Amino acid sequence: MKNKVLLGSLISALIAFMLYSANLKRVENSSLKIVGEKQEQVVKNKKGQKSVREPKVANVEYPNHIKIASGSEKKWAESIAQVMGKEQSYQVCVQDLTNNKFARVSNTTQHHGVNSISHLFLLIAMTYQEQHGKSIANKAIKIKKADRVKGEKLLQKGIAYNATYLKQLMMQGDQTAANALLRTVKLKKVNAVIKKIGVKDTAIKNKFSKSPVALTTANDLNKIMVSLYHDQILSRQYSNQVLGTLNAARIKPKIIRDHKGLIYAIGDSKANVALVQSNGNAYCVSVWSSNDHNFAKLGKVVDGFFK
């Protein structure tokens, strides 16, 4: 009797092992499939404040599925893919403004959340209004409670500050100043001006805070910066005014940390964009990534394309 029980147990264990092995093999041979795109959502946190929720996609749409845009310089694209690696989602766009060469490399096609880099959008909208006779440069703007961002103490509620001074603070990263300016210019107006450049995936979604407040792509950031270089929606005078503001702010995002020459740049921990003029060359480089660990390395590699 005992032998029969033992034999039955052995047979049961053998069958279970065979089923487990077959299932394991099936899982190993299966392919990852990501279905559909989800629209971004604006959600409220526990305090009732709005924040941008990015499209519901995998962190890396697939790390080995690197997309290189048709017409891209092959060597540039290969170097970009190598330096960005396979550990995070990314989009990179390099545009040679002297010889019309380019490279666009990515492993994600979505638009993604950004923060202080979107100060550029507001700056362009303010300058656009000034060009059309609606300048707020000399306007006194009173700081409201809703403008204040936790942790920032420079600007006080109920006190009025000159708009030009607020713009300077914004370009140094002050989000309270950015909120006061955004409230004055109006969010819809900012997005309408940016759309005139021809971008499709870029918009500020809500007021500035420590969380992502806008959505964009590396390609859109490239278009926005190149539009300033070619005076597309702003005249030469006002395009130079925007670029001059970037230069005066002495912003040094990682992508141009060790560069020399005439540089106009802005960035945050998710995205950087820069217009560089050096050694007779002019180029634009933009990047979005799930982290900025490789931005400095990328900037060095891209700069090497033009030396």
Summary of the structure (lengths in Angstrom):
residues: 307
radius of gyration: 24.8
end to end distance: 85.3
largest distance: 100.3
contacts: 972
relative contact order: 0.14
helix: 41%
strand: 19%
